[in-house]
Amino acid sequence: MTSPDTVVTWVDVRDGLPRSGMPVAAAITGRYPAEDATEPDPATGEEFWLVRPMVFTALHWSEDGAEHRDCFVDSDGVVRLPHGRDSDETVTHWAELPTLPGGSTHGVLGADVQPALHHAWGTRPPPRPQGD
């Protein structure tokens, strides 16, 4: 079996940004709103720092028509700016996503999927579907 381990190298956004269109792991910081707050107050709620998969883009248009430059966008379309820019939630660090197990690519499509899976699993056959 090939090793499933990978090494992540984090880049501080103050030192550089990914290329446009690059999917990344993004370390995001901000503050969850207080559960009992009737008005948003940045001083209330719980502070967080967590990792989310995102795509970095040089130019993004939000659904409301707002233009964003050099930003990170998650799968829900939420835009987060690099730390130091005016935003409630910012990206402090980013890392290139790891490659698929046993390979050097981030994605495989179509007829190449099964051979790639078999290569990653070594000579073991894939697990049998449940119910058989």
VEXLUM-214840 format. One record per residue: residue in one letter; x, y, z of N, C-alpha, C in turn. Coordinates in pm, whole numbers, padded with zeros to 5 digits, always signed. Layout:
BEGIN
AXYZXYZXYZ...
END
This chain:
BEGIN
M+00085-00118+00000+00000+00000+00000+00089+00124+00000T+00052+00222-00076+00127+00347-00077+00099+00425+00050S+00193+00505+00091+00178+00583+00214+00075+00694+00193P-00022+00706+00284-00121+00813+00271-00074+00945+00332D+00047+00948+00385+00098+01069+00449+00132+01176+00348T+00117+01301+00391+00152+01414+00307+00208+01524+00397V+00284+01612+00340+00341+01725+00413+00273+01851+00364V+00231+01934+00457+00167+02061+00422+00264+02174+00452T+00281+02262+00356+00363+02380+00376+00272+02501+00373W+00257+02568+00487+00172+02685+00497+00246+02809+00453V+00177+02896+00381+00233+03023+00336+00154+03135+00405D+00225+03224+00471+00164+03341+00533+00115+03433+00421V-00010+03478+00425-00063+03563+00318+00014+03694+00305R+00083+03734+00413+00163+03856+00407+00289+03835+00323D+00324+03707+00301+00443+03674+00223+00413+03641+00078G+00287+03615+00046+00252+03583-00092+00116+03517-00102L+00059+03524-00220-00073+03467-00247-00061+03360-00356P-00155+03265-00359-00151+03162-00463-00184+03221-00600R-00165+03141-00703-00201+03187-00837-00353+03182-00851S-00407+03266-00935-00552+03273-00954-00606+03140-01005G-00715+03094-00945-00778+02968-00982-00728+02848-00904M-00632+02869-00816-00571+02758-00742-00658+02717-00623P-00694+02587-00615-00764+02539-00495-00663+02525-00382V-00700+02571-00263-00607+02570-00150-00679+02531-00021A-00602+02497+00078-00649+02491+00216-00622+02630+00272A-00723+02692+00331-00708+02828+00383-00732+02829+00533A-00640+02889+00609-00658+02907+00753-00731+03040+00771I-00852+03033+00827-00941+03149+00837-00955+03187+00984T-00953+03317+01011-00979+03364+01146-01094+03463+01143G-01168+03466+01253-01281+03556+01267-01347+03532+01400R-01474+03567+01408-01548+03552+01533-01690+03507+01501Y-01732+03395+01563-01871+03352+01550-01958+03453+01623P-02075+03485+01570-02163+03578+01641-02213+03515+01772A-02236+03599+01872-02291+03550+01998-02431+03496+01974E-02463+03385+02038-02593+03321+02016-02709+03409+02058D-02692+03490+02160-02802+03572+02210-02798+03716+02160A-02710+03743+02064-02696+03881+02016-02811+03917+01921T-02875+04031+01947-02979+04078+01856-02920+04168+01749E-02809+04232+01780-02736+04317+01685-02595+04262+01670P-02541+04257+01549-02404+04209+01533-02306+04302+01605D-02220+04243+01686-02118+04318+01759-01987+04241+01746P-01887+04299+01679-01761+04226+01658-01689+04188+01786A-01724+04250+01899-01657+04220+02025-01721+04102+02098T-01835+04052+02051-01900+03940+02117-01882+03813+02035G-01919+03702+02093-01907+03575+02022-01772+03510+02046E-01754+03394+01985-01632+03317+02006-01537+03333+01888E-01412+03364+01918-01310+03378+01815-01274+03239+01762F-01242+03230+01632-01203+03102+01574-01086+03119+01480W-01018+03009+01454-00914+02996+01353-00926+02853+01304L-00966+02834+01178-00991+02700+01126-00949+02690+00981V-00946+02568+00930-00904+02540+00792-01025+02504+00708R-01034+02564+00589-01142+02535+00493-01082+02521+00354P-01139+02433+00270-01096+02430+00130-01155+02551+00059M-01074+02618-00021-01118+02737-00092-01046+02745-00226V-01087+02840-00307-01019+02870-00433-00976+03016-00425F-00852+03041-00464-00805+03179-00468-00831+03233-00609T-00874+03357-00616-00899+03417-00747-00858+03563-00747A-00806+03609-00859-00766+03749-00873-00887+03840-00885L-00998+03787-00938-01120+03865-00955-01242+03775-00936H-01334+03818-00848-01455+03741-00821-01573+03837-00812W-01683+03800-00877-01807+03876-00868-01904+03798-00780S-01946+03856-00668-02044+03792-00580-02180+03794-00644E-02271+03714-00590-02408+03708-00641-02476+03845-00634D-02436+03928-00538-02496+04061-00526-02431+04164-00619G-02338+04118-00703-02274+04206-00800-02148+04274-00749A-02111+04249-00624-01990+04311-00569-01865+04251-00632E-01769+04335-00660-01641+04293-00718-01540+04275-00606H-01469+04161-00609-01365+04132-00510-01237+04098-00585R-01127+04153-00540-00996+04125-00602-00906+04053-00502D-00824+03962-00554-00730+03885-00471-00799+03833-00346C-00889+03738-00367-00970+03686-00256-00978+03534-00261F-01024+03478-00151-01046+03335-00137-01197+03313-00135V-01247+03213-00209-01390+03187-00219-01414+03040-00184D-01510+03015-00091-01540+02876-00056-01651+02820-00144S-01687+02694-00122-01785+02627-00208-01924+02687-00196D-01950+02763-00091-02080+02830-00075-02079+02971-00132G-01967+03010-00193-01957+03144-00251-01919+03252-00152V-01884+03212-00028-01842+03309+00072-01702+03357+00039V-01686+03490+00035-01558+03552+00000-01485+03589+00128R-01358+03553+00134-01272+03593+00246-01148+03657+00189L-01107+03765+00251-00992+03842+00204-00867+03803+00281P-00750+03829+00222-00626+03805+00296-00622+03891+00423H-00562+03836+00529-00550+03906+00657-00488+04044+00637G-00541+04140+00710-00492+04278+00698-00584+04364+00615R-00675+04302+00539-00773+04378+00462-00904+04383+00540D-00987+04479+00509-01110+04502+00584-01212+04393+00557S-01224+04298+00653-01317+04187+00641-01338+04126+00779D-01460+04077+00805-01489+04014+00935-01414+03882+00952E-01397+03808+00844-01323+03683+00846-01212+03694+00742T-01090+03664+00783-00977+03677+00691-00896+03548+00685V-00823+03532+00577-00734+03419+00559-00596+03461+00606T-00541+03384+00701-00408+03416+00754-00298+03342+00680H-00327+03219+00639-00228+03133+00572-00301+03048+00467W-00227+02999+00371-00283+02908+00272-00180+02800+00242A-00230+02686+00194-00142+02575+00157-00198+02508+00033E-00110+02463-00052-00153+02387-00169-00217+02258-00120L-00327+02218-00182-00392+02093-00143-00300+01976-00176P-00307+01869-00096-00222+01753-00127-00269+01684-00254T-00180+01607-00310-00216+01527-00427-00295+01406-00380L-00360+01341-00475-00433+01218-00443-00334+01111-00395P-00378+01018-00310-00288+00913-00262-00227+00835-00377G-00098+00813-00368-00028+00732-00467-00003+00800-00599G-00027+00929-00608-00008+00997-00736+00053+01135-00719S+00055+01207-00829+00113+01341-00827+00014+01444-00880T-00114+01406-00886-00216+01498-00936-00320+01526-00828H-00396+01630-00850-00501+01668-00756-00638+01617-00799G-00648+01562-00918-00775+01513-00966-00760+01415-01080V-00849+01318-01085-00853+01219-01192-00998+01207-01236L-01020+01198-01366-01156+01190-01419-01173+01069-01510G-01298+01024-01520-01335+00924-01620-01270+00790-01603A-01225+00736-01717-01171+00600-01722-01041+00587-01642D-00975+00696-01609-00850+00689-01533-00871+00672-01383V-00995+00687-01334-01021+00680-01189-00991+00542-01133Q-01049+00438-01189-01029+00304-01134-00883+00260-01134P-00807+00279-01243-00665+00244-01237-00590+00324-01130A-00624+00451-01112-00558+00533-01010-00590+00481-00871L-00717+00444-00849-00755+00387-00719-00681+00257-00691H-00675+00168-00791-00605+00041-00774-00458+00065-00745H-00398+00162-00811-00258+00195-00785-00241+00243-00641A-00330+00329-00594-00321+00381-00457-00343+00271-00354W-00429+00174-00385-00454+00065-00293-00350-00046-00305G-00258-00036-00399-00162-00144-00421-00230-00257-00493T-00203-00379-00454-00262-00494-00522-00391-00540-00457R-00429-00478-00346-00555-00517-00281-00673-00481-00368P-00771-00568-00376-00892-00532-00450-00972-00428-00370P-01055-00351-00437-01137-00254-00364-01234-00326-00270P-01280-00258-00164-01375-00323-00073-01504-00358-00145R-01566-00467-00101-01693-00509-00160-01804-00415-00111P-01898-00384-00198-02012-00302-00154-02088-00375-00044Q-02139-00300+00051-02216-00360+00161-02345-00418+00107G-02390-00525+00169-02513-00588+00126-02489-00706+00034D-02364-00730-00007-02333-00844-00095-02306-00968-00013
END
